[in-house]
Amino acid sequence: MEKQLPLPVANADSATYWQSAKEGKLVLRRCNSCGETHFMPRYLCPFCWSENLEWVEAAGKGTVHSFTIIRRASSPAFAGLTPYVVALIDLKEGPRMMSNIVGDGALNVKIGDSVTLGFEDREGAKLPQFSLERGRP
């Protein structure tokens, strides 16, 4: 029997993030006090501790900072997906986020590769995922 993949759990800090993902948009928090953009969604700016934050839509472009290839699933739900890539992505806007690299050639990923955002549909939720851009840098 195939196990169900986990679904995102929204809280007060991340509800807008997950709703935007359902609409096919990646949003980040930008601080109106210090100007820094950050990821993960949170109530306070991690740079200056201001509450004066706004949501901004990300371009969906980035580069691979680091990655690992998962060859042994951490739980039975992920067993059918192995091998798969988990990567740290440096977004064009500055923040770094963790996501998967999916699609053709994903297992051939290299540090510095350019990636483009897409979304995985998962039972009514959408999860940001990245794919390698054609014609690597």
Long-range contacts (C-beta under 8 A, 24 or more apart in sequence): 2-80, 3-75, 3-76, 3-77, 3-79, 4-77, 4-123, 5-77, 5-78, 5-122, 6-77, 7-122, 7-123, 7-125, 8-125, 8-127, 12-43, 13-41, 13-42, 13-43, 14-40, 14-41, 16-41, 16-55, 17-41, 17-55, 18-125, 20-55, 20-57, 21-119, 21-125, 21-126, 21-127, 21-128, 22-124, 22-125, 22-126, 24-119, 24-126, 25-57, 26-57, 26-58, 26-60, 26-117, 26-128, 27-55, 27-56, 27-57, 27-58, 28-55, 28-56, 28-57, 28-58, 28-91, 28-93, 28-95, 29-53, 29-54, 29-55, 29-56, 30-54, 30-55, 30-56, 36-94, 37-93, 37-94, 37-95, 38-95, 39-91, 39-95, 39-96, 39-97, 40-97, 56-93, 58-91, 58-92, 58-93, 58-117, 59-91, 59-92, 59-93, 60-116, 60-117, 61-91, 61-92, 61-114, 61-115, 61-116, 61-117, 62-89, 62-90, 62-91, 62-92, 62-114, 62-115, 62-117, 62-130, 63-89, 63-90, 63-112, 63-113, 63-114, 63-115, 63-137, 64-88, 64-89, 64-90, 64-101, 64-109, 64-110, 64-111, 64-112, 64-113, 64-115, 65-89, 65-90, 65-96, 65-111, 66-111, 67-101, 67-109, 67-111, 69-107, 83-107, 85-109, 87-115, 87-130, 89-115, 89-130, 97-128, 99-128, 99-129, 99-130, 100-129, 100-130, 101-129, 101-130, 101-131, 101-132, 102-129, 102-130, 102-131, 103-131, 103-132, 104-131, 104-132, 105-132, 106-131, 106-132, 108-132, 110-136, 112-137, 113-137
